[in-house]
Amino acid sequence: MTKKLMPVRPLPILEEGLLRVRAGEDIVLSIGALDRQTGVGEIRALCCSRENPDLSAAGEWRAGDSTPVDHYYSVRIPIPESSPSVVWELKSIRLEDGQGNRRTYVAGRDYDEFLFQVEGHESVDCTPPRLLGIRVDPAKS
């Protein structure tokens, strides 16, 4: 008996199906949070490029900002104009209550990773400097 081979399907491209945001624009996330004692006082969301984690952006919601809907708070995160066309991720969410108690939730540990595609501008320099090395000048030490 011979087995029939199944055709090989190409792997899906990571960027397919992701939310797309242009560099220089904002992404608005709705983050659910609840504190029954003193209420949610602040939410801070940190996003970064998966390729270069130093390329990051953060957004905050604070008590007195927009009114939450069913315990979901709108957090606006401005994506830097200098971002290249790469995949970004929601790296962490820090929640703080009205008394200053806080906790940071991390992607992959506390919630499913959230990825989105940033579309960079062609004419913008988005390459960081490259470290060439380190040396000690013995005459000046």
C-alpha positions, 0 to 999 in steps of 0.5 A, a space after each residue: 500500500 502506498 501513502 498519498 502525499 499531501 501537498 506542502 502548504 507554505 507557512 503563513 507570513 507573520 504579518 498576514 491578518 495583523 492589525 495595521 498601523 502607520 508609523 506616526 499614528 496612534 493605536 488605541 487599545 481597550 484594556 479591561 481592568 477592575 479594582 472594587 476597593 479604590 478603583 482603577 487609578 492608572 493604566 500604562 501599556 507598553 508596546 515595542 518592536 519585536 525586531 528592536 525592543 528599544 524602539 518602544 511606545 507607551 500610552 496611559 489612562 489616568 483617573 479623570 480621563 475618558 470614562 470606561 465602558 464595562 470596565 474597559 479603558 481606552 489607552 492611546 499609544 503613539 507609534 513613533 514616526 521613525 518606526 520601520 515596517 516591522 511587527 510590534 507587540 504589546 509588551 506589558 500592561 501596568 495597572 495601579 489602583 487609587 491607593 498606589 497598589 500596582 502590578 505589571 502584567 506581561 505578554 505570554 505569561 499573564 495574557 496572550 501576546 498581541 501583535 500588530 504591523 507598523 507600516 513605516 515611511 520610506 523616507 525616514 531614517 529608522 536605522 539605529 547606530 551600530 556599536 563598533 566595539 569598546 577599547 581602553 586607551 592605556 595612556 589615559 587610564 
